[in-house]
């Protein structure tokens, strides 16, 4: 999503796809869907692992799109969100930790790191969009429970413990946060969208009933493919208002990129609940200053979303830090801990940043905390300053909202 500067180079896409084809089946060649017809995709994983293609870029970026699976959450939640990140492991307990973890497949990003988003696509002027009737509740938050989670950090001598909050880049709509607001706050899909994308407004494009979109190399009608995207992103168990919000966000994202789903994935046979949610908001998209908004979304946000600028170097007015009030009580990945031996941290950091760390690991990281509690920058051993999100990538953390503990 918003993430690194999108690729349009076919060679770069092919390289990324080949990188994951060993473990994932390849997506079938372009197929057409029409009406209610659905076509089974041979793989739901390979496209999500492929680098995103985009506007006027001819650079090859060594990266993959990683997508957490539904099984990574407990039975009450689904997992979501494409993230540009290395292979992320589950929370490690004292018994699970190891001093010789293999991070040889850590993904390196473009040397220029955080790059600008593509320009938004201009709307088809043949059809004028119309305002969507307001269906807000006021977005009141009440009775937010206190978290009863007890995060215990037991870093051994010579070991780092990284406690993270949220999962993903944490910019834009938190999908689990959307579900929490709808379920526990009674929010409508519009409350959710206006909260996570402040300053945007809803319009109906007037084209969704007849237009064709492309997702996972398949071209077809909006209801069929968008339902498959929402099903892949949220499953079928989340609150209907959250599903509607996801449908609008995903459709807007498609429109932003000229009806091309890019890194979105179609999952066949969505349940009727998902199809009904998509149909109820068909054609609705978020706009900002007359253009489609860049509606990126993430799995969960750790109590607050991140500023787009702090993560991706793009200062987008509607992608600012906002609260995600129910996360601490209901997100199972709030306060997860990852242990990494200092020797492994040293190897990863020195390889990525070209520094020689001192003999005192306690001095290696001096984080700077920004909006929402996210680490915006980290001074590495007094030698180099890097983005907190980049260090997240380097160390394979779940988000850039993290705390660092070193075991003396």
C-alpha positions in Angstrom: 0.0 0.0 0.0 1.2 3.6 0.4 4.5 2.1 1.4 7.5 2.1 -0.7 7.5 3.8 -4.1 5.5 1.5 -6.3 7.2 -0.4 -9.1 6.1 -0.5 -12.6 9.0 -2.4 -13.9 7.9 -5.8 -15.2 11.3 -7.3 -14.4 11.0 -6.1 -10.8 7.5 -7.7 -10.5 8.7 -10.9 -12.0 11.7 -11.0 -9.7 9.5 -10.6 -6.7 7.0 -13.2 -7.8 9.8 -15.7 -8.5 11.2 -15.1 -5.1 8.1 -16.6 -3.5 7.1 -19.1 -6.1 9.1 -21.9 -4.4 6.6 -21.9 -1.5 3.5 -20.5 -3.2 1.6 -21.6 -6.3 1.6 -19.0 -9.1 -1.5 -17.1 -9.9 -3.2 -18.0 -13.1 -3.0 -15.9 -16.2 -5.5 -13.1 -16.8 -9.0 -14.5 -16.6 -12.4 -12.7 -16.9 -15.2 -12.8 -14.4 -18.7 -11.7 -15.3 -21.9 -11.4 -13.4 -21.9 -13.6 -10.2 -19.4 -16.0 -11.8 -16.4 -16.7 -9.7 -13.1 -18.2 -10.7 -10.9 -20.1 -8.2 -7.4 -18.6 -7.9 -4.7 -21.2 -7.7 -2.8 -19.2 -5.1 -3.8 -16.6 -2.5 -0.3 -16.0 -1.4 2.0 -15.4 -4.3 0.5 -12.1 -5.4 0.6 -10.7 -1.9 4.3 -11.6 -1.8 4.9 -9.8 -5.1 6.2 -6.2 -5.1 3.5 -3.7 -5.9 3.6 -2.1 -9.4 3.0 1.6 -9.9 3.6 4.8 -11.8 6.7 6.1 -13.5 9.3 4.0 -11.7 11.9 1.9 -13.4 14.0 1.0 -10.4 14.2 -2.6 -9.2 13.3 -2.9 -5.6 14.4 -5.9 -3.6 11.2 -6.5 -1.6 8.2 -8.6 -1.1 4.6 -8.0 0.0 3.9 -10.0 3.1 0.4 -10.8 4.2 -0.5 -12.2 7.6 -3.0 -15.1 7.5 -6.2 -15.4 9.3 -4.8 -18.2 11.5 -2.4 -15.7 13.0 -5.3 -14.3 15.0 -7.5 -16.1 17.5 -11.0 -17.2 16.6 -12.6 -13.8 17.2 -10.5 -11.9 14.7 -9.2 -12.1 11.2 -5.9 -10.8 9.9 -5.5 -8.5 7.2 -3.2 -5.9 5.6 -0.4 -6.2 3.2 2.9 -5.0 4.8 6.3 -4.4 3.3 8.2 -6.3 5.9 10.4 -9.3 6.4 9.1 -12.6 7.7 7.5 -11.9 11.0 7.3 -14.6 13.7 4.7 -15.0 16.4 5.4 -13.7 19.9 8.2 -15.7 21.5 8.0 -17.0 25.0 11.0 -17.8 27.3 10.8 -21.4 25.9 10.6 -20.3 22.3 13.5 -17.8 22.2 16.7 -18.8 20.5 20.1 -17.1 20.2 20.7 -18.3 16.7 17.6 -17.3 14.8 18.0 -17.3 11.0 17.2 -13.9 9.5 19.1 -14.6 6.4 16.0 -13.9 4.4 15.4 -10.4 5.8 14.1 -8.3 3.0 16.1 -5.2 2.0 14.3 -2.2 0.7 15.2 0.4 -1.9 18.3 2.3 -0.9 16.3 5.5 -1.0 13.9 3.9 1.6 10.7 5.9 2.0 9.6 7.3 -1.3 6.7 9.3 -2.5 3.4 7.8 -3.5 2.1 7.8 -7.1 -0.1 10.7 -8.1 -3.8 10.0 -7.8 -5.7 9.0 -10.9 -8.1 11.5 -12.3 -11.7 10.6 -12.3 -13.7 9.8 -15.4 -15.4 13.1 -16.2 -18.0 11.4 -18.3 -19.9 10.5 -15.1 -20.2 13.0 -12.3 -19.9 11.6 -8.8 -22.8 12.3 -6.3 -22.6 12.9 -2.6 -23.4 10.0 -0.3 -26.1 10.4 2.3 -24.8 10.8 5.8 -25.1 7.7 8.0 -23.0 8.7 10.9 -23.7 8.1 14.6 -21.4 10.8 15.9 -18.6 8.4 16.6 -18.9 8.5 20.4 -16.6 6.2 22.3 -17.7 5.0 25.7 -17.1 2.1 28.1 -13.6 1.3 26.7 -12.4 -1.5 28.9 -9.0 -1.4 30.6 -6.6 -4.0 29.3 -6.1 -6.9 31.7 -3.1 -8.1 29.7 0.1 -8.6 31.6 3.1 -8.2 29.3 6.1 -9.8 30.9 9.5 -9.0 29.6 12.3 -11.4 30.6 15.3 -10.5 28.5 18.2 -12.7 29.4 21.8 -11.4 29.7 23.0 -10.4 26.3 19.6 -10.4 24.8 17.2 -7.7 23.5 13.4 -7.8 24.0 11.3 -5.7 21.6 7.7 -5.1 22.8 5.5 -4.1 20.0 2.0 -2.7 19.8 -0.1 -3.2 16.6 0.8 -5.1 13.5 1.8 -3.5 10.2 2.8 -0.1 9.0 -0.2 1.3 11.1 -1.0 4.1 8.7 -4.7 4.7 7.7 -7.5 2.5 8.8 -6.8 -0.2 11.4 -8.9 -3.1 10.2 -9.2 -4.6 13.7 -9.8 -1.2 15.1 -12.7 -0.8 12.6 -14.2 -4.0 13.9 -13.7 -2.9 17.5 -15.4 0.5 16.9 -18.3 -1.2 15.1 -18.7 -3.9 17.7 -18.1 -2.1 20.9 -18.8 1.5 20.0 -21.8 1.0 17.6 -20.1 3.0 14.9 -21.3 3.1 11.3 -19.0 2.5 8.4 -19.0 6.2 7.8 -17.9 6.9 11.4 -15.0 4.5 10.9 -13.9 6.0 7.6 -14.1 9.6 8.7 -12.2 8.7 11.8 -9.3 7.0 10.1 -9.2 9.3 7.1 -10.1 12.7 8.6 -11.0 15.4 6.1 -12.1 13.1 3.4 -15.7 12.9 2.1 -17.8 10.2 0.5 -19.1 10.3 -3.1 -20.6 7.7 -5.3 -18.7 7.3 -8.5 -21.8 6.3 -10.5 -19.7 3.8 -12.5 -19.4 0.8 -10.3 -22.4 -1.1 -11.7 -20.9 -1.3 -15.1 -17.1 -0.8 -14.8 -14.4 -3.5 -14.8 -11.6 -3.7 -12.3 -8.5 -5.9 -12.1 -7.4 -7.9 -9.0 -4.9 -10.7 -8.8 -4.6 -10.7 -12.6 -8.4 -11.2 -13.0 -10.6 -8.7 -14.7 -14.3 -8.6 -13.8 -17.2 -6.7 -12.3 -16.9 -4.7 -9.1 -19.2 -6.7 -6.8 -17.6 -10.0 -7.6 -13.9 -8.9 -7.3 -14.4 -6.4 -4.5 -16.3 -9.0 -2.4 -13.3 -11.4 -2.9 -10.9 -8.6 -1.7 -12.9 -7.8 1.4 -13.2 -11.6 2.2 -9.5 -12.0 1.8 -8.8 -8.9 4.0 -11.3 -9.4 6.8 -12.8 -12.9 6.4 -16.5 -13.2 7.1 -16.7 -12.9 10.8 -16.2 -9.2 11.4 -18.9 -6.7 12.1 -20.9 -5.7 9.0 -20.1 -2.0 9.4 -16.4 -2.8 9.4 -16.9 -4.9 6.3 -18.5 -1.9 4.6 -15.7 0.4 5.7 -13.2 -2.1 4.2 -15.2 -2.3 1.0 -15.1 1.5 0.6 -11.4 1.7 1.4 -10.5 -1.1 -1.0 -12.7 0.3 -3.8 -11.2 3.8 -3.3 -7.7 2.3 -3.4 -8.6 0.6 -6.7 -9.9 3.8 -8.1 -6.8 5.7 -7.0 -4.8 3.3 -9.1 -7.1 3.4 -12.2 -9.2 0.3 -11.3 -6.1 -1.8 -10.8 -5.9 -3.7 -7.5 -2.1 -3.9 -7.6 -1.2 -5.7 -4.4 -4.8 -6.6 -3.4 -5.8 -10.2 -3.5 -9.0 -11.8 -4.6 -10.3 -14.8 -2.5 -13.0 -16.9 -4.1 -16.4 -17.8 -2.6 -17.0 -14.9 -0.2 -20.0 -15.5 2.1 -23.2 -13.8 1.5 -22.6 -11.5 4.4 -19.6 -10.0 2.7 -21.3 -9.7 -0.7 -24.2 -7.9 0.9 -21.9 -5.5 2.7 -20.1 -4.7 -0.6 -23.4 -4.3 -2.5 -24.8 -1.9 0.2 -21.9 0.6 -0.4 -21.3 -0.2 -4.1 -19.7 2.8 -5.9 -18.9 4.7 -2.7 -15.4 6.1 -2.5 -13.5 8.6 -0.4 -12.3 11.8 -2.0 -10.0 14.5 -0.9 -9.8 17.9 -2.7 -11.6 16.4 -5.7 -9.4 13.3 -6.1 -9.6 9.8 -4.9 -7.9 9.4 -1.5 -4.9 7.1 -0.9 -6.8 4.8 1.5 -4.1 2.5 2.8 -5.1 0.2 5.7 -3.3 -1.9 8.2 -4.0 -4.9 10.5 -4.0 -3.2 13.8 -2.6 0.1 15.1 -1.6 -0.4 18.8 -3.9 2.2 20.3 -3.3 4.9 17.7 -2.4 5.1 14.0 0.9 6.4 12.7 1.5 9.6 10.8 2.1 8.8 7.2 5.1 11.1 7.1 6.8 9.3 10.0 6.6 6.0 8.2 6.7 6.8 4.5 8.0 10.3 4.2 4.8 11.5 2.6 2.9 14.3 4.4 -0.7 13.4 3.5 -3.3 15.5 5.5 -5.8 12.7 5.9 -3.2 10.1 7.0 -2.4 11.5 10.4 -2.2 9.8 13.8 -5.6 9.2 15.3 -6.8 7.1 18.2 -7.8 3.4 18.0 -9.3 3.2 21.4 -10.1 -0.5 21.9 -6.8 -2.0 20.8 -5.3 -2.5 24.2 -8.2 -4.6 25.4 -9.1 -6.5 22.3 -6.1 -6.8 20.0 -4.2 -10.1 20.8 -1.0 -8.6 19.3 -1.0 -5.6 21.6 2.1 -5.8 23.7 3.7 -8.9 22.0 7.4 -9.5 22.7 10.2 -10.6 20.4 13.6 -11.7 21.8 16.7 -11.4 19.7 20.3 -12.1 20.8 22.5 -9.1 20.8 24.9 -10.9 18.5 22.1 -11.3 15.9 21.0 -7.7 16.4 24.6 -6.6 15.8 24.8 -8.7 12.6 21.5 -7.3 11.2 22.1 -3.7 12.0 25.7 -3.6 10.9 24.8 -5.3 7.6 21.9 -2.9 6.9 23.4 0.4 8.0 27.1 -0.1 7.4 28.1 0.8 10.9 30.4 -0.9 13.5 28.6 -1.1 16.8 30.4 -0.6 20.1 30.9 -3.2 22.7 28.1 -2.0 24.9 24.7 -3.1 23.4 22.9 -0.9 26.0 24.1 2.1 24.0 23.1 0.9 20.6 19.6 2.4 20.3 18.3 5.8 21.4 14.7 6.0 20.1 12.7 9.2 19.4 9.0 8.8 20.1 6.4 10.7 18.0 2.7 10.9 17.6 0.7 7.8 18.7 3.7 6.5 20.5 5.5 5.3 17.4 9.3 5.4 17.1 9.9 8.0 14.4 13.7 7.9 14.5 16.4 5.8 16.2 20.0 7.0 16.8 22.1 4.0 16.4 25.1 3.9 18.8 25.5 7.7 18.3 26.6 7.1 14.7 23.6 7.1 12.5 19.9 8.1 12.6 17.4 5.9 10.9 13.6 5.8 10.8 11.9 3.7 13.4 9.9 2.0 10.6 13.1 1.1 8.9 14.5 -0.5 12.0 11.2 -2.4 12.3 11.9 -3.8 8.8 15.5 -4.6 9.7 14.7 -6.5 12.9 11.4 -8.1 11.7 9.2 -6.4 14.3 5.4 -6.3 14.0 5.2 -2.5 14.0 7.3 0.6 14.6 5.5 1.2 17.9 8.0 -0.6 20.1 9.9 -0.5 23.4 13.4 -1.9 23.7 14.7 -3.7 26.7 18.3 -5.1 27.0 19.1 -7.8 29.5 22.3 -6.9 31.4 
